[in-house]
Amino acid sequence: MLCLFIHEVHVMKASYKKLWKMLIDKDMLKKDLQAKAHISWTSVTKMSKGEDVSMEVLRKVCKALECDIGDIIEMIPDDEDAQARGGI
């Protein structure tokens, strides 16, 4: 007897909207964050595009802004993944 199990994988992507709102609330620019957190401009650009960055970058941002990771990032369903599955 052969049993096959198919697991559906839901792809999530990072949303940094909370981070950008926090910067506005703190009257900071992205270049201020980059300098204060000691992260590369490439990392800031990746976050601006909603791309993944390392946990180390997120840790540095949280330390610089004195916040928790949930205050700067939110995981949301990837639109392309949802469309491929016929919507959510």
N, C-alpha and C positions, 0 to 999 in steps of 0.2 A: 504494500500500500504506500503510495507516494502522496504526501501532503505538501501543497504549496501555499505559502503565506505571502500575501502581497501587502506591503506596508506603504501607506501613502505618506510622503514626506512633504511637509509644508515649509516652504522657503520663506524666511523672514529677512527683512532688511532694516538697517538702522535709520532712524529719523533723528536728526540733530536739532529739530525745531526748538526744543526746550533749551538747548545751549544758546542758540541765537537770541531767544527771548531773554535769557539771563544776561547775555552781554548787553542788550539794550537797556535792561533794568539797572545794570551796573555802570551804564554810560561808557562801555568799552567797545573798541573796534577789534576786528579780527587780528590786526597786527599787534594790538595790546595783549591779546590772549596768547599769541605766538611767543611774544617776548616773556611774559610773566610765567607761562607754563614751560618754557624752554623746549618747545617742540618745533619741528621744521615747518616751513611754509608749505611743503608738500602735504603734510598731515592736515593742515588747516584747509587746503584746497580739496583734499579727499573728503573731509567732513562736509565742506560746502556743497559737494556733489552728491552727498549721501552715500559715499563709499565707505567700506570697512577700513578701520585703523586698528592698530594694535592695542591690546589691553594696557600696555605701558603708556601709550599716548593718553588714553582715557584716564588713567590714574594720575598723570601729571596735570591734566586739565582739572580734575576734581580737586587736587591739592591746591592748585593755583586759585581756584574759585571758592575753595572751602565748602565743597558740596559733596553729595553722594552721586554715584553713577546714574541712578534713576532720575536725578535732577537735570541731567544733560542729554540723555539718550532714551529713545523709546524704540522697541522692536515692533515693526508693523508687517503685515503680510506683503509679500512682493507682488505687485500688480501683474507682472508677467506670469508668475506662477499661478495666480488666481485665474487669469485668462486661459491658461493652458488646461486648467481643470474645469473650465466652464463656469467660472465665477465662484464666489464664496456663498 
